[in-house]
Amino acid sequence: MPPSVTFRITNLTDTISLMPKLLAIDALHIVRRIYEASDETAPQAKAEAALRHALPSFRRLLTTQAPTHALCVFDFGGSTWRHEIHSHYRENHAPLPSELSERLPKFYEQLASFGLKPVSVPDVAAKDVIATAVLRWLGENRGEAVIASTDKDLHSLITHGALIWDHFKQEWHDRAWVEKKFGVPPERLPDLLALAGDASDNIPGVSKVGLKTAAKLLQSYGSLEQVLAGAGILMNPLGERLRKERAQLDLSRQLVALKTDVRLGVTWQMLRYHAG
């Protein structure tokens, strides 16, 4: 794992000649996508090929986005705060193959050789690290923030001014994209995902409520709080489930929320990127 340090971001006084731009990379997502797409069948060869092809993929991402600052985030591994409140969280996810994980330290060194600093933080997911950094960056009015990921939860940050870049499809995800894809604006995405749940992450949601039904509820009522207020007068099976399953809906809302107060252990100066 990348070394984890514990000091807070303070005294950030970078003088930047170019328009500042933070690129927050969901790095393990890129590595795993390339790994899963590999035609190699032998585990060792598959891992080696994935990392060999991932390196130029990261270079291409940096060339495409031309950031002044780059945050390259890897999941630390093991349980997170979400597992503490829901022991079955993501239990259906296959663990990172050992052949791949044992090669990551060398891969971190290769990333560092061309200006990236791999970052991971215990007890939180990569998306929490990204959310904290992006909101801090935007909150300090430092410039543009781009997130290289397809994680649904991170799309809620579009509300605060971030843009999402799908590195594999080479396309932007903005407010209009979210509304077309999910039927709700970015600020309502956490409500939508809490209602619908996510089987892949073992987030329960409300039974028999999928993304389309959740979107219709939010379109009709507004926020999740308003949906729950309206559930009291819904005399149908959906209203009954909303009332009966309130506890698991509250749990789902906690699980899809992004933690935004992570101690990052890096300064903006440490994340300065110089193409070379």
Buried (B, 14 or more C-beta within 10 A) or exposed (E): BBEEEEEEBEEEEEEEEEEBBBBBBBBBBBBBBBBEEBEEEEEEEBBBBBBEBBBEBBBEBBEBBEBBBBBBBBBBBEEBBBBEEBEEBBEEEEEBBEBBBEBBEEBBEBBEEBBBBBBBBEBBBBBBBBBBBBBBBBEEEBBBBBBBBBBBBBBBBBBBBBBBBEBEEEEEBEBEBBBEEBBBBBBBBBBBBBBBBBEEBBBBBBEEBEBEBBBEBBEEBBEBEBBBEBBEEBEEEBBEBBEEBEEBBEBBBEBBBBBBEBBBBBBBEBBBBEEE
